[in-house]
């Protein structure tokens, strides 16, 4: 009886730490843009399947439309334009689509009054790690600003940012929990490094 009780406790702890999806019928498409490493695409696919348990498929790589290119501050692509493009070209059978690029991407940051944050010269075209609307059908991830000489840290950053942006698509807002990967990066990669590769219980209960 004592051995049986020990086994049950171990199983409870193990199952309690897993994060199975509440909707395994959800289908995710990954759209790599030209130049994105295949091994990283496969890593992201595995991370989505392992964490959210969503059906995930990888599309053939395509080129980012040249009209999304900007040189307002430096050579970049507008993240908001990319995710609008992905949404418009998403198959009806796909719930969410994730774009992957090695190029720098940017957005315009606004304050709570809907005006460009000050100084406007800084925030009119602000470089980001990724972007996903809440809720939404598409998001974009860039590796341009997250590289690190430690390969494992680099991979962890990619996973956290991907699951974060997909979380926005699923309806999750930024979280105040300092360990939750839905925490706002607050304009620094250090925040991404500090969070866990996990949702807090409160965020998980919302998906």
Legacy VTK file of the C-alpha trace (Angstrom):
# vtk DataFile Version 3.0
C-alpha trace
ASCII
DATASET POLYDATA
POINTS 207 float
0.000 0.000 0.000
2.866 2.368 0.836
4.494 1.715 -2.560
1.191 2.286 -4.340
0.722 5.599 -2.508
4.230 6.687 -3.533
3.491 5.887 -7.194
0.227 7.856 -7.085
1.984 10.888 -5.592
4.678 10.775 -8.293
2.039 10.530 -11.021
0.116 13.449 -9.533
3.219 15.652 -9.464
4.194 14.662 -13.005
0.765 15.276 -14.476
0.339 18.498 -12.525
3.467 19.942 -14.167
2.355 19.217 -17.713
0.458 21.755 -19.789
-1.810 19.844 -22.163
-3.900 21.959 -24.489
-7.597 22.243 -23.794
-8.289 22.188 -27.529
-6.228 19.637 -29.411
-8.223 20.326 -32.604
-6.449 23.698 -33.004
-4.202 23.805 -36.061
-1.142 26.037 -36.341
0.775 26.844 -39.533
4.379 28.013 -39.498
5.390 30.283 -42.381
9.187 30.639 -42.586
10.444 33.522 -44.672
13.486 33.114 -46.931
16.678 32.578 -44.967
15.133 31.260 -41.758
17.086 28.149 -40.636
15.176 24.899 -41.055
16.493 23.490 -37.774
15.040 26.484 -35.895
11.726 26.062 -37.701
11.631 22.434 -36.584
12.530 23.484 -33.024
9.662 25.991 -32.929
7.231 23.417 -34.306
8.258 20.984 -31.580
7.940 23.657 -28.873
4.364 24.474 -29.945
3.387 20.808 -30.041
5.062 20.024 -26.715
3.551 22.962 -24.844
0.168 23.707 -26.408
-0.369 20.262 -27.975
-1.666 21.911 -31.149
-1.475 20.273 -34.565
1.345 22.135 -36.317
2.399 22.197 -39.964
5.281 23.935 -41.750
4.805 25.768 -45.052
7.450 26.263 -47.738
9.486 29.419 -47.223
8.454 32.582 -49.052
9.840 36.087 -49.468
8.572 38.956 -47.328
6.683 41.320 -49.661
9.006 44.204 -50.548
6.306 46.807 -49.811
6.683 46.003 -46.100
10.307 47.203 -46.143
11.111 50.474 -44.399
14.155 52.647 -43.765
12.551 55.169 -41.409
15.337 54.493 -38.884
17.193 51.458 -40.234
16.514 48.667 -42.767
13.547 46.722 -41.388
10.193 45.191 -42.214
6.957 46.375 -40.635
5.706 43.644 -38.309
2.099 44.856 -38.429
2.081 44.628 -42.235
3.513 41.115 -42.130
0.909 39.741 -39.743
-1.899 41.348 -41.758
-0.452 39.645 -44.857
-0.273 36.292 -43.065
-3.857 36.606 -41.845
-5.200 37.437 -45.315
-3.376 34.488 -46.880
-4.183 31.961 -44.150
-6.127 28.877 -45.214
-9.558 28.523 -43.594
-8.463 25.200 -42.089
-5.701 26.955 -40.113
-6.555 28.604 -36.779
-3.334 30.591 -36.369
-0.278 31.208 -38.531
3.199 32.160 -37.291
5.729 33.934 -39.489
9.456 33.398 -38.868
12.187 35.746 -40.072
15.841 36.557 -39.429
15.248 40.151 -40.565
14.670 43.062 -38.212
10.997 43.963 -37.707
9.321 47.026 -36.245
6.077 48.627 -35.107
4.859 52.045 -34.024
4.375 52.180 -30.251
1.443 54.159 -28.876
0.630 55.442 -25.397
-2.645 54.909 -23.535
-4.183 57.888 -25.362
-3.527 56.409 -28.782
-0.692 58.818 -29.577
2.829 57.806 -30.579
4.939 57.399 -27.456
7.481 60.087 -26.851
10.013 60.692 -28.110
8.338 59.980 -31.450
11.730 59.691 -33.134
12.320 56.598 -30.997
8.910 54.974 -31.110
7.616 55.753 -34.602
9.526 52.736 -35.885
10.444 50.585 -32.901
12.337 47.312 -33.371
10.702 44.282 -31.728
11.316 40.591 -31.062
7.854 39.621 -32.253
4.273 40.801 -32.647
0.895 39.183 -32.212
-2.517 40.812 -31.834
-4.920 39.780 -29.061
-6.893 37.862 -30.063
-5.601 37.212 -33.540
-5.015 34.757 -36.338
-1.368 35.580 -37.025
1.905 36.631 -35.441
5.519 37.186 -36.464
8.779 36.228 -34.738
12.211 37.676 -35.547
15.575 36.305 -34.409
17.372 39.533 -35.333
17.465 40.966 -31.791
17.665 37.805 -29.703
20.923 36.125 -30.739
23.263 34.916 -27.978
26.627 33.072 -28.011
25.100 30.458 -25.701
23.063 28.295 -28.078
20.729 26.984 -25.383
19.861 30.499 -24.209
19.248 31.487 -27.839
16.885 28.557 -28.345
15.077 29.294 -25.077
14.520 32.889 -26.209
13.039 31.719 -29.506
10.685 29.307 -27.737
9.513 31.840 -25.145
8.871 34.589 -27.703
7.006 32.202 -30.011
4.774 30.854 -27.239
4.257 34.426 -25.984
3.053 35.795 -29.335
0.903 32.736 -29.949
-0.499 33.315 -26.462
-1.629 36.772 -27.576
-3.338 35.193 -30.588
-5.141 32.885 -28.174
-6.429 35.922 -26.271
-3.907 36.249 -23.451
-2.873 39.754 -22.323
0.477 40.612 -20.774
0.889 39.127 -17.313
2.339 40.694 -14.161
3.678 37.363 -12.915
7.470 37.640 -13.177
7.886 33.957 -14.077
5.119 33.708 -16.712
6.196 33.874 -20.360
3.271 36.234 -21.020
5.071 38.930 -19.037
5.671 42.149 -20.993
9.291 42.231 -22.186
9.353 45.955 -21.304
11.747 46.722 -24.153
14.555 44.451 -22.970
15.639 40.894 -23.801
16.620 40.488 -20.138
12.939 40.060 -19.286
12.652 37.171 -21.747
15.660 35.505 -20.116
14.132 35.872 -16.651
10.729 34.305 -17.313
10.122 30.567 -17.317
9.134 28.535 -20.349
5.694 28.226 -18.833
2.408 30.036 -18.268
1.316 30.919 -14.766
-1.837 29.148 -13.551
-3.952 32.268 -14.064
-2.959 32.615 -17.732
-3.256 28.910 -18.401
-6.809 28.889 -17.046
-7.807 31.405 -19.757
-6.906 29.279 -22.786
LINES 1 208
207 0 1 2 3 4 5 6 7 8 9 10 11 12 13 14 15 16 17 18 19 20 21 22 23 24 25 26 27 28 29 30 31 32 33 34 35 36 37 38 39 40 41 42 43 44 45 46 47 48 49 50 51 52 53 54 55 56 57 58 59 60 61 62 63 64 65 66 67 68 69 70 71 72 73 74 75 76 77 78 79 80 81 82 83 84 85 86 87 88 89 90 91 92 93 94 95 96 97 98 99 100 101 102 103 104 105 106 107 108 109 110 111 112 113 114 115 116 117 118 119 120 121 122 123 124 125 126 127 128 129 130 131 132 133 134 135 136 137 138 139 140 141 142 143 144 145 146 147 148 149 150 151 152 153 154 155 156 157 158 159 160 161 162 163 164 165 166 167 168 169 170 171 172 173 174 175 176 177 178 179 180 181 182 183 184 185 186 187 188 189 190 191 192 193 194 195 196 197 198 199 200 201 202 203 204 205 206
